[in-house]
Amino acid sequence: MDPLSLFGLFAILFMLLCYLMEERSPWWTLGFAFGCLLSSTYGFLQGAWPFGWVELLWTGIAVRRWWLALAKRRREGRGTEPVA
């Protein structure tokens, strides 16, 4: 497996892990956004431009979801500390 494929595998697995953990804390949602950004980078480097653009779009959606989740936690008075 070449380095680019390993990078893509890591990006997708990281994104999946963060997606599965999102309910625990908004910080996992931010991690998911970062995973989407890594996947987008992989798509562009591989030459799969549509995949790269779609993952970039998901990055923006995830960042917005993270921001809204933080605002909701602040309104509820739960703070912003990560949950272990």
Backbone as XML, in Angstrom:
<?xml version="1.0"?>
<chain id="A" units="angstrom">
  <residue number="1" name="MET">
    <atom name="N" x="0.857" y="-1.173" z="0.000"/>
    <atom name="CA" x="0.000" y="0.000" z="0.000"/>
    <atom name="C" x="0.906" y="1.241" z="0.000"/>
  </residue>
  <residue number="2" name="ASP">
    <atom name="N" x="0.656" y="2.141" z="-0.916"/>
    <atom name="CA" x="1.480" y="3.342" z="-1.026"/>
    <atom name="C" x="1.093" y="4.372" z="0.050"/>
  </residue>
  <residue number="3" name="PRO">
    <atom name="N" x="1.953" y="5.377" z="0.280"/>
    <atom name="CA" x="1.686" y="6.373" z="1.333"/>
    <atom name="C" x="0.368" y="7.134" z="1.153"/>
  </residue>
  <residue number="4" name="LEU">
    <atom name="N" x="-0.001" y="7.427" z="-0.075"/>
    <atom name="CA" x="-1.253" y="8.146" z="-0.307"/>
    <atom name="C" x="-2.465" y="7.296" z="0.108"/>
  </residue>
  <residue number="5" name="SER">
    <atom name="N" x="-2.423" y="6.016" z="-0.212"/>
    <atom name="CA" x="-3.517" y="5.127" z="0.197"/>
    <atom name="C" x="-3.578" y="4.988" z="1.714"/>
  </residue>
  <residue number="6" name="LEU">
    <atom name="N" x="-2.434" y="4.928" z="2.372"/>
    <atom name="CA" x="-2.401" y="4.866" z="3.834"/>
    <atom name="C" x="-2.983" y="6.137" z="4.444"/>
  </residue>
  <residue number="7" name="PHE">
    <atom name="N" x="-2.649" y="7.278" z="3.850"/>
    <atom name="CA" x="-3.207" y="8.547" z="4.314"/>
    <atom name="C" x="-4.728" y="8.542" z="4.168"/>
  </residue>
  <residue number="8" name="GLY">
    <atom name="N" x="-5.219" y="8.079" z="3.034"/>
    <atom name="CA" x="-6.658" y="8.006" z="2.805"/>
    <atom name="C" x="-7.343" y="7.068" z="3.782"/>
  </residue>
  <residue number="9" name="LEU">
    <atom name="N" x="-6.728" y="5.928" z="4.048"/>
    <atom name="CA" x="-7.282" y="4.977" z="5.005"/>
    <atom name="C" x="-7.353" y="5.597" z="6.401"/>
  </residue>
  <residue number="10" name="PHE">
    <atom name="N" x="-6.272" y="6.257" z="6.812"/>
    <atom name="CA" x="-6.264" y="6.933" z="8.115"/>
    <atom name="C" x="-7.352" y="7.992" z="8.178"/>
  </residue>
  <residue number="11" name="ALA">
    <atom name="N" x="-7.468" y="8.806" z="7.129"/>
    <atom name="CA" x="-8.446" y="9.893" z="7.119"/>
    <atom name="C" x="-9.865" y="9.352" z="7.272"/>
  </residue>
  <residue number="12" name="ILE">
    <atom name="N" x="-10.201" y="8.319" z="6.542"/>
    <atom name="CA" x="-11.549" y="7.753" z="6.594"/>
    <atom name="C" x="-11.817" y="7.091" z="7.945"/>
  </residue>
  <residue number="13" name="LEU">
    <atom name="N" x="-10.841" y="6.339" z="8.467"/>
    <atom name="CA" x="-11.037" y="5.703" z="9.767"/>
    <atom name="C" x="-11.159" y="6.733" z="10.887"/>
  </residue>
  <residue number="14" name="PHE">
    <atom name="N" x="-10.364" y="7.789" z="10.831"/>
    <atom name="CA" x="-10.453" y="8.855" z="11.830"/>
    <atom name="C" x="-11.819" y="9.532" z="11.754"/>
  </residue>
  <residue number="15" name="MET">
    <atom name="N" x="-12.267" y="9.815" z="10.551"/>
    <atom name="CA" x="-13.567" y="10.448" z="10.354"/>
    <atom name="C" x="-14.684" y="9.546" z="10.900"/>
  </residue>
  <residue number="16" name="LEU">
    <atom name="N" x="-14.610" y="8.254" z="10.639"/>
    <atom name="CA" x="-15.604" y="7.312" z="11.119"/>
    <atom name="C" x="-15.618" y="7.247" z="12.648"/>
  </residue>
  <residue number="17" name="LEU">
    <atom name="N" x="-14.442" y="7.178" z="13.267"/>
    <atom name="CA" x="-14.355" y="7.157" z="14.726"/>
    <atom name="C" x="-15.013" y="8.392" z="15.329"/>
  </residue>
  <residue number="18" name="CYS">
    <atom name="N" x="-14.692" y="9.549" z="14.799"/>
    <atom name="CA" x="-15.270" y="10.797" z="15.316"/>
    <atom name="C" x="-16.778" y="10.827" z="15.107"/>
  </residue>
  <residue number="19" name="TYR">
    <atom name="N" x="-17.235" y="10.350" z="13.991"/>
    <atom name="CA" x="-18.675" y="10.311" z="13.715"/>
    <atom name="C" x="-19.391" y="9.430" z="14.742"/>
  </residue>
  <residue number="20" name="LEU">
    <atom name="N" x="-18.795" y="8.292" z="15.054"/>
    <atom name="CA" x="-19.400" y="7.377" z="16.017"/>
    <atom name="C" x="-19.436" y="7.957" z="17.431"/>
  </residue>
  <residue number="21" name="MET">
    <atom name="N" x="-18.506" y="8.854" z="17.749"/>
    <atom name="CA" x="-18.400" y="9.409" z="19.099"/>
    <atom name="C" x="-19.081" y="10.766" z="19.244"/>
  </residue>
  <residue number="22" name="GLU">
    <atom name="N" x="-19.687" y="11.282" z="18.195"/>
    <atom name="CA" x="-20.247" y="12.643" z="18.200"/>
    <atom name="C" x="-21.218" y="12.923" z="19.334"/>
  </residue>
  <residue number="23" name="GLU">
    <atom name="N" x="-21.991" y="11.958" z="19.744"/>
    <atom name="CA" x="-22.993" y="12.179" z="20.789"/>
    <atom name="C" x="-22.365" y="12.492" z="22.146"/>
  </residue>
  <residue number="24" name="ARG">
    <atom name="N" x="-21.111" y="12.139" z="22.338"/>
    <atom name="CA" x="-20.456" y="12.327" z="23.627"/>
    <atom name="C" x="-20.056" y="13.766" z="23.898"/>
  </residue>
  <residue number="25" name="SER">
    <atom name="N" x="-19.674" y="14.494" z="22.846"/>
    <atom name="CA" x="-19.183" y="15.852" z="23.034"/>
    <atom name="C" x="-19.127" y="16.577" z="21.689"/>
  </residue>
  <residue number="26" name="PRO">
    <atom name="N" x="-19.343" y="17.902" z="21.714"/>
    <atom name="CA" x="-19.184" y="18.663" z="20.467"/>
    <atom name="C" x="-17.763" y="18.587" z="19.902"/>
  </residue>
  <residue number="27" name="TRP">
    <atom name="N" x="-16.807" y="18.281" z="20.757"/>
    <atom name="CA" x="-15.416" y="18.219" z="20.284"/>
    <atom name="C" x="-15.206" y="17.057" z="19.330"/>
  </residue>
  <residue number="28" name="TRP">
    <atom name="N" x="-15.993" y="16.002" z="19.466"/>
    <atom name="CA" x="-15.928" y="14.916" z="18.486"/>
    <atom name="C" x="-16.466" y="15.380" z="17.139"/>
  </residue>
  <residue number="29" name="THR">
    <atom name="N" x="-17.427" y="16.286" z="17.168"/>
    <atom name="CA" x="-17.941" y="16.844" z="15.915"/>
    <atom name="C" x="-16.859" y="17.664" z="15.230"/>
  </residue>
  <residue number="30" name="LEU">
    <atom name="N" x="-16.091" y="18.409" z="16.015"/>
    <atom name="CA" x="-14.971" y="19.151" z="15.429"/>
    <atom name="C" x="-13.932" y="18.180" z="14.864"/>
  </residue>
  <residue number="31" name="GLY">
    <atom name="N" x="-13.706" y="17.084" z="15.571"/>
    <atom name="CA" x="-12.805" y="16.052" z="15.050"/>
    <atom name="C" x="-13.321" y="15.477" z="13.743"/>
  </residue>
  <residue number="32" name="PHE">
    <atom name="N" x="-14.636" y="15.276" z="13.667"/>
    <atom name="CA" x="-15.244" y="14.799" z="12.429"/>
    <atom name="C" x="-14.994" y="15.789" z="11.290"/>
  </residue>
  <residue number="33" name="ALA">
    <atom name="N" x="-15.108" y="17.088" z="11.594"/>
    <atom name="CA" x="-14.836" y="18.112" z="10.572"/>
    <atom name="C" x="-13.393" y="18.009" z="10.096"/>
  </residue>
  <residue number="34" name="PHE">
    <atom name="N" x="-12.477" y="17.804" z="11.028"/>
    <atom name="CA" x="-11.069" y="17.658" z="10.653"/>
    <atom name="C" x="-10.872" y="16.402" z="9.804"/>
  </residue>
  <residue number="35" name="GLY">
    <atom name="N" x="-11.560" y="15.317" z="10.169"/>
    <atom name="CA" x="-11.487" y="14.099" z="9.369"/>
    <atom name="C" x="-12.017" y="14.309" z="7.959"/>
  </residue>
  <residue number="36" name="CYS">
    <atom name="N" x="-13.089" y="15.084" z="7.841"/>
    <atom name="CA" x="-13.628" y="15.418" z="6.511"/>
    <atom name="C" x="-12.610" y="16.218" z="5.708"/>
  </residue>
  <residue number="37" name="LEU">
    <atom name="N" x="-11.924" y="17.138" z="6.385"/>
    <atom name="CA" x="-10.899" y="17.928" z="5.707"/>
    <atom name="C" x="-9.749" y="17.036" z="5.235"/>
  </residue>
  <residue number="38" name="LEU">
    <atom name="N" x="-9.353" y="16.083" z="6.074"/>
    <atom name="CA" x="-8.311" y="15.129" z="5.659"/>
    <atom name="C" x="-8.784" y="14.305" z="4.471"/>
  </residue>
  <residue number="39" name="SER">
    <atom name="N" x="-10.031" y="13.859" z="4.510"/>
    <atom name="CA" x="-10.575" y="13.070" z="3.395"/>
    <atom name="C" x="-10.660" y="13.898" z="2.114"/>
  </residue>
  <residue number="40" name="SER">
    <atom name="N" x="-11.003" y="15.160" z="2.266"/>
    <atom name="CA" x="-11.041" y="16.052" z="1.113"/>
    <atom name="C" x="-9.650" y="16.195" z="0.500"/>
  </residue>
  <residue number="41" name="THR">
    <atom name="N" x="-8.680" y="16.378" z="1.359"/>
    <atom name="CA" x="-7.292" y="16.484" z="0.887"/>
    <atom name="C" x="-6.894" y="15.223" z="0.135"/>
  </residue>
  <residue number="42" name="TYR">
    <atom name="N" x="-7.242" y="14.083" z="0.698"/>
    <atom name="CA" x="-6.949" y="12.820" z="0.026"/>
    <atom name="C" x="-7.615" y="12.760" z="-1.348"/>
  </residue>
  <residue number="43" name="GLY">
    <atom name="N" x="-8.877" y="13.149" z="-1.412"/>
    <atom name="CA" x="-9.582" y="13.122" z="-2.691"/>
    <atom name="C" x="-8.906" y="13.985" z="-3.743"/>
  </residue>
  <residue number="44" name="PHE">
    <atom name="N" x="-8.507" y="15.194" z="-3.346"/>
    <atom name="CA" x="-7.835" y="16.079" z="-4.302"/>
    <atom name="C" x="-6.473" y="15.517" z="-4.716"/>
  </residue>
  <residue number="45" name="LEU">
    <atom name="N" x="-5.703" y="14.988" z="-3.745"/>
    <atom name="CA" x="-4.385" y="14.435" z="-4.072"/>
    <atom name="C" x="-4.496" y="13.212" z="-4.975"/>
  </residue>
  <residue number="46" name="GLN">
    <atom name="N" x="-5.540" y="12.435" z="-4.780"/>
    <atom name="CA" x="-5.746" y="11.226" z="-5.578"/>
    <atom name="C" x="-6.253" y="11.554" z="-6.979"/>
  </residue>
  <residue number="47" name="GLY">
    <atom name="N" x="-6.834" y="12.729" z="-7.132"/>
    <atom name="CA" x="-7.384" y="13.107" z="-8.423"/>
    <atom name="C" x="-8.884" y="12.907" z="-8.514"/>
  </residue>
  <residue number="48" name="ALA">
    <atom name="N" x="-9.514" y="12.556" z="-7.396"/>
    <atom name="CA" x="-10.965" y="12.371" z="-7.367"/>
    <atom name="C" x="-11.601" y="13.690" z="-6.940"/>
  </residue>
  <residue number="49" name="TRP">
    <atom name="N" x="-11.649" y="14.641" z="-7.863"/>
    <atom name="CA" x="-12.114" y="15.991" z="-7.559"/>
    <atom name="C" x="-13.530" y="16.042" z="-6.998"/>
  </residue>
  <residue number="50" name="PRO">
    <atom name="N" x="-14.486" y="15.298" z="-7.528"/>
    <atom name="CA" x="-15.837" y="15.355" z="-6.933"/>
    <atom name="C" x="-15.830" y="14.930" z="-5.460"/>
  </residue>
  <residue number="51" name="PHE">
    <atom name="N" x="-15.093" y="13.871" z="-5.137"/>
    <atom name="CA" x="-14.982" y="13.410" z="-3.761"/>
    <atom name="C" x="-14.351" y="14.505" z="-2.885"/>
  </residue>
  <residue number="52" name="GLY">
    <atom name="N" x="-13.316" y="15.135" z="-3.395"/>
    <atom name="CA" x="-12.665" y="16.210" z="-2.650"/>
    <atom name="C" x="-13.606" y="17.359" z="-2.354"/>
  </residue>
  <residue number="53" name="TRP">
    <atom name="N" x="-14.402" y="17.763" z="-3.325"/>
    <atom name="CA" x="-15.338" y="18.875" z="-3.125"/>
    <atom name="C" x="-16.461" y="18.509" z="-2.166"/>
  </residue>
  <residue number="54" name="VAL">
    <atom name="N" x="-16.974" y="17.280" z="-2.279"/>
    <atom name="CA" x="-18.057" y="16.858" z="-1.385"/>
    <atom name="C" x="-17.552" y="16.784" z="0.053"/>
  </residue>
  <residue number="55" name="GLU">
    <atom name="N" x="-16.363" y="16.263" z="0.256"/>
    <atom name="CA" x="-15.809" y="16.203" z="1.610"/>
    <atom name="C" x="-15.517" y="17.604" z="2.149"/>
  </residue>
  <residue number="56" name="LEU">
    <atom name="N" x="-15.131" y="18.516" z="1.280"/>
    <atom name="CA" x="-14.926" y="19.893" z="1.714"/>
    <atom name="C" x="-16.250" y="20.517" z="2.152"/>
  </residue>
  <residue number="57" name="LEU">
    <atom name="N" x="-17.310" y="20.206" z="1.436"/>
    <atom name="CA" x="-18.641" y="20.666" z="1.832"/>
    <atom name="C" x="-19.029" y="20.085" z="3.192"/>
  </residue>
  <residue number="58" name="TRP">
    <atom name="N" x="-18.769" y="18.786" z="3.394"/>
    <atom name="CA" x="-19.067" y="18.166" z="4.684"/>
    <atom name="C" x="-18.238" y="18.781" z="5.807"/>
  </residue>
  <residue number="59" name="THR">
    <atom name="N" x="-17.029" y="19.235" z="5.502"/>
    <atom name="CA" x="-16.212" y="19.918" z="6.511"/>
    <atom name="C" x="-16.950" y="21.153" z="7.006"/>
  </residue>
  <residue number="60" name="GLY">
    <atom name="N" x="-17.463" y="21.949" z="6.088"/>
    <atom name="CA" x="-18.202" y="23.153" z="6.472"/>
    <atom name="C" x="-19.455" y="22.835" z="7.266"/>
  </residue>
  <residue number="61" name="ILE">
    <atom name="N" x="-20.172" y="21.797" z="6.859"/>
    <atom name="CA" x="-21.382" y="21.400" z="7.580"/>
    <atom name="C" x="-21.030" y="20.959" z="8.999"/>
  </residue>
  <residue number="62" name="ALA">
    <atom name="N" x="-19.977" y="20.183" z="9.148"/>
    <atom name="CA" x="-19.579" y="19.694" z="10.471"/>
    <atom name="C" x="-19.104" y="20.834" z="11.371"/>
  </residue>
  <residue number="63" name="VAL">
    <atom name="N" x="-18.370" y="21.793" z="10.816"/>
    <atom name="CA" x="-17.937" y="22.942" z="11.621"/>
    <atom name="C" x="-19.151" y="23.721" z="12.104"/>
  </residue>
  <residue number="64" name="ARG">
    <atom name="N" x="-20.133" y="23.886" z="11.252"/>
    <atom name="CA" x="-21.350" y="24.587" z="11.663"/>
    <atom name="C" x="-22.083" y="23.813" z="12.766"/>
  </residue>
  <residue number="65" name="ARG">
    <atom name="N" x="-22.176" y="22.487" z="12.620"/>
    <atom name="CA" x="-22.821" y="21.660" z="13.648"/>
    <atom name="C" x="-22.066" y="21.750" z="14.972"/>
  </residue>
  <residue number="66" name="TRP">
    <atom name="N" x="-20.735" y="21.783" z="14.908"/>
    <atom name="CA" x="-19.921" y="21.924" z="16.117"/>
    <atom name="C" x="-20.215" y="23.265" z="16.791"/>
  </residue>
  <residue number="67" name="TRP">
    <atom name="N" x="-20.245" y="24.325" z="16.007"/>
    <atom name="CA" x="-20.502" y="25.662" z="16.543"/>
    <atom name="C" x="-21.880" y="25.737" z="17.209"/>
  </residue>
  <residue number="68" name="LEU">
    <atom name="N" x="-22.886" y="25.185" z="16.551"/>
    <atom name="CA" x="-24.237" y="25.189" z="17.116"/>
    <atom name="C" x="-24.326" y="24.322" z="18.373"/>
  </residue>
  <residue number="69" name="ALA">
    <atom name="N" x="-23.619" y="23.201" z="18.396"/>
    <atom name="CA" x="-23.631" y="22.339" z="19.583"/>
    <atom name="C" x="-22.964" y="23.042" z="20.763"/>
  </residue>
  <residue number="70" name="LEU">
    <atom name="N" x="-21.884" y="23.777" z="20.509"/>
    <atom name="CA" x="-21.243" y="24.543" z="21.589"/>
    <atom name="C" x="-22.181" y="25.610" z="22.127"/>
  </residue>
  <residue number="71" name="ALA">
    <atom name="N" x="-22.856" y="26.300" z="21.239"/>
    <atom name="CA" x="-23.793" y="27.347" z="21.662"/>
    <atom name="C" x="-24.921" y="26.742" z="22.502"/>
  </residue>
  <residue number="72" name="LYS">
    <atom name="N" x="-25.402" y="25.577" z="22.101"/>
    <atom name="CA" x="-26.467" y="24.912" z="22.850"/>
    <atom name="C" x="-25.989" y="24.527" z="24.244"/>
  </residue>
  <residue number="73" name="ARG">
    <atom name="N" x="-24.778" y="23.998" z="24.341"/>
    <atom name="CA" x="-24.231" y="23.625" z="25.658"/>
    <atom name="C" x="-24.067" y="24.850" z="26.550"/>
  </residue>
  <residue number="74" name="ARG">
    <atom name="N" x="-23.655" y="25.952" z="25.973"/>
    <atom name="CA" x="-23.503" y="27.182" z="26.767"/>
    <atom name="C" x="-24.854" y="27.662" z="27.282"/>
  </residue>
  <residue number="75" name="ARG">
    <atom name="N" x="-25.868" y="27.612" z="26.421"/>
    <atom name="CA" x="-27.217" y="28.020" z="26.845"/>
    <atom name="C" x="-27.734" y="27.137" z="27.970"/>
  </residue>
  <residue number="76" name="GLU">
    <atom name="N" x="-27.402" y="25.854" z="27.902"/>
    <atom name="CA" x="-27.866" y="24.920" z="28.922"/>
    <atom name="C" x="-27.000" y="24.967" z="30.175"/>
  </residue>
  <residue number="77" name="GLY">
    <atom name="N" x="-25.907" y="25.723" z="30.118"/>
    <atom name="CA" x="-25.031" y="25.859" z="31.274"/>
    <atom name="C" x="-24.176" y="24.646" z="31.561"/>
  </residue>
  <residue number="78" name="ARG">
    <atom name="N" x="-23.940" y="23.836" z="30.542"/>
    <atom name="CA" x="-23.147" y="22.618" z="30.743"/>
    <atom name="C" x="-21.668" y="22.831" z="30.492"/>
  </residue>
  <residue number="79" name="GLY">
    <atom name="N" x="-21.262" y="24.013" z="30.053"/>
    <atom name="CA" x="-19.847" y="24.256" z="29.783"/>
    <atom name="C" x="-19.425" y="23.677" z="28.457"/>
  </residue>
  <residue number="80" name="THR">
    <atom name="N" x="-18.139" y="23.761" z="28.203"/>
    <atom name="CA" x="-17.608" y="23.277" z="26.920"/>
    <atom name="C" x="-16.506" y="22.274" z="27.098"/>
  </residue>
  <residue number="81" name="GLU">
    <atom name="N" x="-16.291" y="21.782" z="28.327"/>
    <atom name="CA" x="-15.220" y="20.832" z="28.550"/>
    <atom name="C" x="-15.542" y="19.506" z="27.873"/>
  </residue>
  <residue number="82" name="PRO">
    <atom name="N" x="-14.517" y="18.844" z="27.336"/>
    <atom name="CA" x="-14.747" y="17.551" z="26.699"/>
    <atom name="C" x="-15.217" y="16.519" z="27.728"/>
  </residue>
  <residue number="83" name="VAL">
    <atom name="N" x="-16.021" y="15.598" z="27.269"/>
    <atom name="CA" x="-16.505" y="14.515" z="28.123"/>
    <atom name="C" x="-15.629" y="13.304" z="27.875"/>
  </residue>
  <residue number="84" name="ALA">
    <atom name="N" x="-15.133" y="12.714" z="28.939"/>
    <atom name="CA" x="-14.231" y="11.549" z="28.806"/>
    <atom name="C" x="-15.011" y="10.302" z="28.478"/>
  </residue>
</chain>
